Amino acid sequence: MMQDTELLTQVAVAGIDYTTLDQTQLAGYRFSDESAFLTSAREHFKGVVLLQTCNRVEILVHGTGAALTDYLHSIGRTGFTLYEGKSALLHLLALASGVKSMIIGEDQILGQLKRALLLSAECETADPITDICINTAIHAGVDIRFATHINRGAVSIGSAAVQLAEELLGSLDDRNILVVGGGEMGKLVTQALAEKNLRAIYVTNRTYDHAVELAQEIGGRAMRMDQLYPCIALSDVVISCTAAPHAIINAEPLAATMNERFWPLDPEPRKLILIDIAQPRDTDDSCRRIPGVHLFTIDDLRSVSEKNMEHRKDEATHANELIDAYLPEFVRLYNRTAAGDLIAGLYTWAESIRVRERDKAIGKLGPADPRTIAVMDDLTRVLTKKLLADATLSIRASAECTDITTARKLVDAITRGEQVCFLKHD
């Protein structure tokens, strides 16, 4: 693991993803109440960001890796991979660039990182360090995509589901497709389907207006959720991607629906392709035991992912080279932000001394009129600011040049002899 001696303060990421766990296992690592987790973690770290997607769980903290591991163990979460210091920064760059995504180069991760940062702000768990980490990673991810075109023609999880359906059926020409879910993933699915020569696209969603809006965009037909099973009866493929906390496609009504799909001249019910890319799953797993039902999940998209990776080997290699090249700038921005916190603490310390010494001096003057007190206050403020000005510039410059030892020695030299609670080296 890389050492973090070039960072002015500690940062760590704990992550786990699709490369080591399938969707069922990964579900055990997710936090059902993200806000509650962030609120709890806030008591242990200066800043916390939680990223949860279909394929990963990532926790970024302004704090030490040991503290993050201990906290996760205390709430019964083990098995995460830990990244500390510069390794954590590299990991964030790789995430945002799409090279660690199941679908190499996909753009969804950028929006997911933005939403994770917004949630941390809403829960008051963001701080300048977590902000600079996520924002820098996002900016780098955009730059790397422009430089490498790693996302050119790249598929999302949604369009990968469409590609899988096409591979399973040979062609989607003249097929009926039902999309269950009108959120971001539903939009990606319907956008991919709009390019196909389908007989019909049905869209259903818990909020009917959302289904109508999405259906209108691609020339499909909106259906109310209470028409889910009749609509399944009409469909060759169902792609489900809601945000429901429980299964919405269950075995008993689906079995009855499959009987409705039985045509008199057919030897068996028509085949139904069910592709569930929701997290948590939309489909009861027992549905796969129903004759004629072929259930696939995100785990089954790995074959599409592997083909995608094969097509993007060169772009991925170039992207990794750019990630390594971007790291020094990331470290500089990180340390500049960390130096700001350090300098703010230094000024807080100096202010306490200024007020103490000002009051001593005024006390020695005897009874003082308001004008004298104001003059003494202004004088001590100006002196404090001027005395710290050059030191502040030197601390900031040393931090940005990754000369962390000098930056800390400057603060130690200035505060020598005083109890400085803010100067903990994390």
C-alpha positions as CSV (number, residue, x, y, z in Angstrom):
1,M,0.0,0.0,0.0
2,M,1.3,3.5,-0.9
3,Q,2.5,5.6,2.0
4,D,0.7,8.9,2.6
5,T,3.6,11.0,3.8
6,E,2.9,13.5,1.0
7,L,-0.5,14.3,2.4
8,L,-1.1,16.9,5.0
9,T,-4.1,15.0,6.5
10,Q,-5.4,11.5,6.4
11,V,-8.0,10.2,3.9
12,A,-9.3,6.6,3.4
13,V,-11.7,4.7,1.3
14,A,-13.3,1.3,2.0
15,G,-14.8,-0.3,-1.0
16,I,-16.3,-3.6,-2.2
17,D,-17.7,-4.3,-5.7
18,Y,-18.9,-6.8,-8.3
19,T,-15.4,-8.1,-8.9
20,T,-15.5,-10.1,-5.7
21,L,-19.2,-10.5,-4.9
22,D,-22.4,-11.3,-6.8
23,Q,-25.5,-9.2,-6.4
24,T,-26.9,-11.3,-3.6
25,Q,-23.7,-11.0,-1.6
26,L,-23.2,-7.4,-2.4
27,A,-26.7,-6.6,-1.1
28,G,-25.5,-7.6,2.4
29,Y,-23.0,-4.7,2.3
30,R,-25.4,-2.0,1.3
31,F,-26.9,0.4,3.8
32,S,-30.7,0.5,3.5
33,D,-30.8,3.9,5.1
34,E,-28.0,6.0,3.7
35,S,-28.8,9.1,5.7
36,A,-28.8,7.1,9.0
37,F,-25.4,5.6,8.2
38,L,-23.9,9.0,7.4
39,T,-25.4,10.6,10.5
40,S,-23.9,7.8,12.6
41,A,-20.5,7.9,10.9
42,R,-20.3,11.7,11.4
43,E,-19.6,11.1,15.1
44,H,-16.4,9.3,14.2
45,F,-14.9,11.2,11.2
46,K,-14.4,14.8,10.0
47,G,-16.1,14.1,6.7
48,V,-17.9,11.1,5.2
49,V,-19.3,10.3,1.8
50,L,-21.2,7.1,0.9
51,L,-21.4,5.9,-2.7
52,Q,-23.8,3.0,-3.4
53,T,-24.5,1.8,-7.0
54,C,-25.7,-1.4,-8.6
55,N,-22.2,-2.8,-8.5
56,R,-20.3,-1.2,-5.6
57,V,-20.4,0.2,-2.1
58,E,-17.7,2.9,-1.4
59,I,-17.1,4.8,1.8
60,L,-14.8,7.9,1.8
61,V,-13.7,9.4,5.1
62,H,-11.5,12.3,6.2
63,G,-9.7,10.2,8.8
64,T,-7.4,7.2,9.1
65,G,-7.8,3.8,7.5
66,A,-7.6,2.2,10.9
67,A,-10.4,4.3,12.3
68,L,-12.5,3.5,9.3
69,T,-11.9,-0.3,9.6
70,D,-12.6,-0.2,13.3
71,Y,-15.9,1.7,12.7
72,L,-17.1,-0.7,10.0
73,H,-16.2,-3.7,12.3
74,S,-18.2,-2.1,15.1
75,I,-21.3,-2.1,13.0
76,G,-20.8,-5.6,11.7
77,R,-19.3,-4.8,8.2
78,T,-16.1,-6.6,7.3
79,G,-14.6,-7.6,4.0
80,F,-14.1,-4.2,2.5
81,T,-10.9,-3.4,0.6
82,L,-9.1,-0.5,2.3
83,Y,-7.3,2.4,0.4
84,E,-5.4,5.0,2.4
85,G,-3.6,8.2,1.5
86,K,-2.5,8.5,-2.1
87,S,-3.9,5.0,-2.8
88,A,-7.3,6.4,-1.9
89,L,-6.9,9.3,-4.3
90,L,-5.9,6.9,-7.1
91,H,-8.9,4.7,-6.4
92,L,-11.2,7.7,-6.6
93,L,-9.6,8.7,-9.9
94,A,-10.1,5.2,-11.3
95,L,-13.7,5.1,-10.2
96,A,-14.6,8.4,-11.7
97,S,-12.8,7.6,-15.0
98,G,-14.9,4.5,-15.5
99,V,-12.0,2.0,-15.6
100,K,-13.3,0.2,-12.5
101,S,-16.9,0.0,-13.8
102,M,-18.4,-3.3,-14.9
103,I,-19.1,-1.5,-18.2
104,I,-15.8,0.1,-18.9
105,G,-16.0,3.9,-19.6
106,E,-19.7,4.2,-18.6
107,D,-20.7,7.8,-17.7
108,Q,-23.2,7.0,-14.9
109,I,-20.6,6.9,-12.2
110,L,-20.0,10.7,-12.6
111,G,-23.6,11.4,-11.7
112,Q,-23.6,8.9,-8.9
113,L,-20.5,10.6,-7.4
114,K,-22.3,13.9,-7.6
115,R,-25.4,12.6,-5.9
116,A,-23.2,11.0,-3.2
117,L,-21.6,14.3,-2.5
118,L,-25.0,16.1,-2.4
119,L,-26.3,13.6,0.1
120,S,-23.3,14.1,2.4
121,A,-23.9,17.8,2.3
122,E,-27.6,17.3,3.1
123,C,-26.6,15.1,6.1
124,E,-23.9,17.6,7.1
125,T,-21.2,15.0,6.8
126,A,-19.2,16.7,4.0
127,D,-16.1,18.7,4.8
128,P,-13.5,20.5,2.6
129,I,-11.4,17.3,2.3
130,T,-14.2,15.0,1.1
131,D,-15.5,17.8,-1.2
132,I,-12.1,18.3,-2.9
133,C,-11.7,14.5,-3.2
134,I,-15.0,13.9,-5.0
135,N,-15.0,17.1,-7.1
136,T,-11.4,16.6,-8.3
137,A,-12.1,12.9,-9.2
138,I,-15.2,14.0,-11.2
139,H,-13.3,16.7,-13.1
140,A,-10.5,14.2,-13.8
141,G,-13.0,11.6,-15.0
142,V,-14.4,14.1,-17.5
143,D,-11.0,15.1,-18.7
144,I,-9.8,11.5,-19.1
145,R,-12.9,10.6,-21.1
146,F,-12.2,13.5,-23.5
147,A,-8.6,12.5,-23.8
148,T,-9.1,8.8,-24.3
149,H,-12.7,8.5,-25.7
150,I,-13.0,5.5,-23.3
151,N,-16.8,6.2,-23.2
152,R,-17.2,6.4,-27.0
153,G,-19.9,4.0,-27.8
154,A,-19.7,2.6,-24.3
155,V,-22.8,0.9,-23.0
156,S,-24.4,1.6,-19.6
157,I,-25.9,-1.1,-17.4
158,G,-29.2,-0.3,-19.0
159,S,-28.1,-0.6,-22.6
160,A,-26.1,-3.8,-21.6
161,A,-29.4,-5.3,-20.5
162,V,-30.8,-4.6,-24.0
163,Q,-27.7,-6.1,-25.6
164,L,-28.1,-9.2,-23.5
165,A,-31.7,-9.5,-24.6
166,E,-30.7,-9.2,-28.2
167,E,-28.1,-11.9,-27.7
168,L,-30.6,-14.2,-26.1
169,L,-33.2,-13.8,-28.7
170,G,-31.0,-13.4,-31.7
171,S,-32.8,-10.2,-32.7
172,L,-35.3,-7.8,-31.1
173,D,-37.0,-7.1,-34.4
174,D,-40.8,-7.2,-34.1
175,R,-40.6,-7.9,-30.4
176,N,-42.7,-6.5,-27.5
177,I,-40.6,-5.1,-24.7
178,L,-41.7,-3.9,-21.3
179,V,-39.6,-1.6,-19.2
180,V,-40.5,-1.5,-15.5
181,G,-39.2,1.7,-13.9
182,G,-39.1,5.3,-15.1
183,G,-36.0,6.5,-13.3
184,E,-32.5,7.1,-14.6
185,M,-31.9,3.5,-15.4
186,G,-35.2,3.2,-17.1
187,K,-34.3,6.1,-19.3
188,L,-31.0,4.4,-20.3
189,V,-32.9,1.2,-21.1
190,T,-35.5,3.0,-23.3
191,Q,-32.9,5.1,-25.1
192,A,-31.1,1.8,-26.1
193,L,-34.4,0.2,-27.1
194,A,-35.5,3.2,-29.2
195,E,-32.7,2.3,-31.7
196,K,-34.2,-1.2,-32.2
197,N,-36.9,-2.2,-34.7
198,L,-39.4,-3.2,-32.1
199,R,-43.1,-3.9,-32.4
200,A,-43.9,-2.1,-29.2
201,I,-42.2,-0.6,-26.1
202,Y,-44.3,-0.5,-22.9
203,V,-43.3,1.6,-19.9
204,T,-44.7,1.2,-16.5
205,N,-43.8,3.0,-13.3
206,R,-45.2,3.6,-9.8
207,T,-45.7,7.2,-10.7
208,Y,-47.8,7.0,-13.9
209,D,-46.9,10.6,-15.1
210,H,-43.2,9.5,-15.2
211,A,-44.1,6.5,-17.3
212,V,-46.1,8.8,-19.7
213,E,-43.2,11.2,-20.0
214,L,-40.7,8.5,-20.7
215,A,-42.9,6.7,-23.2
216,Q,-43.5,9.9,-25.1
217,E,-39.8,10.4,-25.5
218,I,-39.3,7.2,-27.3
219,G,-42.7,6.6,-28.9
220,G,-43.7,3.9,-26.5
221,R,-46.9,3.3,-24.6
222,A,-47.3,4.1,-20.9
223,M,-49.0,1.6,-18.6
224,R,-50.2,1.9,-15.1
225,M,-48.5,-0.3,-12.5
226,D,-51.7,-2.2,-11.8
227,Q,-51.5,-3.4,-15.4
228,L,-48.1,-4.9,-14.8
229,Y,-49.0,-8.6,-15.2
230,P,-51.3,-8.1,-18.2
231,C,-48.5,-6.1,-19.8
232,I,-46.0,-8.9,-19.1
233,A,-48.4,-11.3,-20.8
234,L,-48.0,-9.2,-24.0
235,S,-44.2,-9.0,-23.8
236,D,-41.3,-11.0,-25.1
237,V,-38.8,-9.3,-22.8
238,V,-39.2,-7.5,-19.5
239,I,-36.4,-5.3,-18.2
240,S,-37.0,-4.2,-14.6
241,C,-35.1,-1.4,-12.9
242,T,-37.2,0.3,-10.2
243,A,-36.0,1.7,-6.9
244,A,-38.6,-0.4,-5.0
245,P,-37.3,-1.8,-1.6
246,H,-39.0,-5.1,-2.3
247,A,-39.9,-7.5,-5.1
248,I,-42.7,-6.3,-7.4
249,I,-42.7,-9.3,-9.8
250,N,-43.7,-12.4,-7.7
251,A,-44.0,-16.0,-8.6
252,E,-47.7,-16.8,-8.1
253,P,-49.1,-14.0,-10.3
254,L,-46.3,-14.5,-12.8
255,A,-47.1,-18.2,-13.1
256,A,-50.8,-17.3,-13.8
257,T,-49.6,-14.8,-16.4
258,M,-47.5,-17.4,-18.2
259,N,-50.6,-19.6,-18.6
260,E,-52.2,-16.7,-20.4
261,R,-49.3,-16.6,-22.8
262,F,-50.0,-20.2,-23.8
263,W,-51.3,-20.3,-27.4
264,P,-53.4,-23.4,-28.5
265,L,-51.0,-24.4,-31.2
266,D,-47.9,-23.9,-29.0
267,P,-46.4,-27.0,-27.3
268,E,-45.4,-24.9,-24.3
269,P,-45.8,-21.3,-23.0
270,R,-43.9,-18.7,-25.1
271,K,-40.5,-17.9,-23.6
272,L,-40.3,-14.8,-21.4
273,I,-36.9,-13.1,-20.9
274,L,-36.9,-11.3,-17.6
275,I,-33.8,-9.1,-17.0
276,D,-33.7,-7.6,-13.5
277,I,-31.1,-4.8,-13.1
278,A,-32.7,-3.3,-10.0
279,Q,-31.0,-3.1,-6.7
280,P,-32.5,-4.5,-4.6
281,R,-33.9,-7.0,-7.0
282,D,-37.4,-6.4,-8.4
283,T,-38.0,-10.1,-9.1
284,D,-38.6,-12.9,-6.6
285,D,-35.9,-15.4,-7.4
286,S,-38.5,-18.3,-7.3
287,C,-39.8,-16.9,-10.6
288,R,-36.9,-18.6,-12.4
289,R,-38.6,-22.0,-11.6
290,I,-41.7,-21.1,-13.6
291,P,-41.7,-23.0,-17.0
292,G,-40.9,-20.6,-19.8
293,V,-39.4,-17.9,-17.6
294,H,-35.7,-17.1,-18.1
295,L,-34.5,-14.8,-15.3
296,F,-31.3,-12.8,-15.6
297,T,-29.7,-10.3,-13.2
298,I,-26.8,-7.8,-13.2
299,D,-24.5,-10.7,-12.6
300,D,-25.4,-12.1,-16.0
301,L,-24.2,-8.9,-17.7
302,R,-20.6,-9.9,-17.1
303,S,-20.4,-11.4,-20.5
304,V,-21.4,-8.1,-22.0
305,S,-18.9,-6.4,-19.8
306,E,-16.1,-8.7,-20.9
307,K,-16.8,-8.0,-24.6
308,N,-16.9,-4.3,-23.8
309,M,-13.5,-4.5,-22.1
310,E,-12.0,-6.4,-25.0
311,H,-13.1,-3.5,-27.3
312,R,-11.6,-0.9,-24.9
313,K,-8.2,-2.4,-23.9
314,D,-6.2,0.4,-25.5
315,E,-8.4,3.2,-24.1
316,A,-8.4,1.6,-20.6
317,T,-4.5,1.4,-20.8
318,H,-4.3,5.1,-21.8
319,A,-6.8,6.1,-19.1
320,N,-4.7,4.3,-16.4
321,E,-1.6,6.2,-17.6
322,L,-3.5,9.5,-17.4
323,I,-4.7,8.6,-13.9
324,D,-1.2,8.1,-12.7
325,A,-0.2,11.4,-14.4
326,Y,-3.1,13.2,-12.8
327,L,-2.2,12.1,-9.2
328,P,0.4,14.9,-8.5
329,E,-2.1,17.6,-9.3
330,F,-4.7,15.8,-7.1
331,V,-2.2,15.7,-4.3
332,R,-1.5,19.5,-4.8
333,L,-5.1,20.4,-4.7
334,Y,-5.7,18.1,-1.7
335,N,-2.9,19.6,0.3
336,R,-3.9,23.2,-0.5
337,T,-7.3,22.4,0.9
338,A,-5.8,20.7,3.9
339,A,-3.5,23.6,4.5
340,G,-6.5,25.9,4.6
341,D,-7.9,24.0,7.5
342,L,-4.5,24.0,9.2
343,I,-4.1,27.7,8.7
344,A,-7.6,28.4,9.9
345,G,-6.7,26.5,13.1
346,L,-3.5,28.5,13.4
347,Y,-5.5,31.8,13.2
348,T,-7.9,30.5,15.8
349,W,-5.0,29.8,18.1
350,A,-3.5,33.2,17.4
351,E,-6.8,34.9,18.0
352,S,-7.1,33.4,21.5
353,I,-3.6,34.7,22.4
354,R,-4.4,38.1,20.9
355,V,-7.5,38.5,23.0
356,R,-5.7,37.4,26.1
357,E,-2.8,39.7,25.7
358,R,-5.0,42.6,24.6
359,D,-7.0,42.3,27.8
360,K,-3.8,42.2,29.9
361,A,-2.6,45.4,28.3
362,I,-5.9,47.2,28.8
363,G,-5.9,46.0,32.4
364,K,-2.5,47.6,33.0
365,L,-3.7,50.9,31.6
366,G,-6.3,51.2,34.3
367,P,-9.8,52.4,33.5
368,A,-9.9,52.8,29.7
369,D,-12.4,54.6,27.6
370,P,-14.1,52.9,24.6
371,R,-11.9,54.6,22.1
372,T,-8.7,53.3,23.8
373,I,-10.1,49.8,23.9
374,A,-11.0,50.0,20.2
375,V,-7.5,51.2,19.3
376,M,-5.9,48.4,21.2
377,D,-8.2,45.9,19.6
378,D,-7.4,47.2,16.1
379,L,-3.7,47.3,16.8
380,T,-3.5,43.7,18.1
381,R,-5.6,42.4,15.1
382,V,-3.3,44.1,12.6
383,L,-0.2,42.9,14.3
384,T,-1.5,39.3,14.4
385,K,-2.4,39.4,10.8
386,K,0.9,40.8,9.7
387,L,3.0,38.4,11.9
388,L,1.2,35.4,10.4
389,A,1.1,36.6,6.8
390,D,4.5,35.3,5.6
391,A,4.2,32.1,7.6
392,T,0.8,31.4,6.1
393,L,2.2,31.7,2.6
394,S,5.1,29.4,3.5
395,I,2.8,26.8,5.0
396,R,0.5,26.8,2.0
397,A,3.4,26.7,-0.5
398,S,5.1,23.8,1.4
399,A,1.9,21.8,1.5
400,E,1.2,22.3,-2.2
401,C,4.8,21.1,-3.0
402,T,4.1,18.1,-0.8
403,D,6.8,19.3,1.7
404,I,4.6,18.2,4.6
405,T,7.4,18.1,7.1
406,T,8.2,21.8,6.5
407,A,4.6,22.8,6.7
408,R,4.1,21.1,10.0
409,K,7.5,22.4,11.4
410,L,6.4,25.9,10.6
411,V,3.2,25.5,12.6
412,D,5.1,23.8,15.4
413,A,7.6,26.6,15.5
414,I,4.9,29.3,15.7
415,T,2.9,27.6,18.3
416,R,5.8,26.4,20.5
417,G,5.0,26.6,24.2
418,E,1.2,26.7,23.6
419,Q,-1.3,23.9,23.9
420,V,-2.6,23.6,20.3
421,C,-5.5,21.2,20.1
422,F,-6.1,21.6,16.4
423,L,-2.6,20.4,15.4
424,K,-3.2,16.7,15.5
425,H,-1.6,14.9,12.7
426,D,-4.7,12.8,12.2
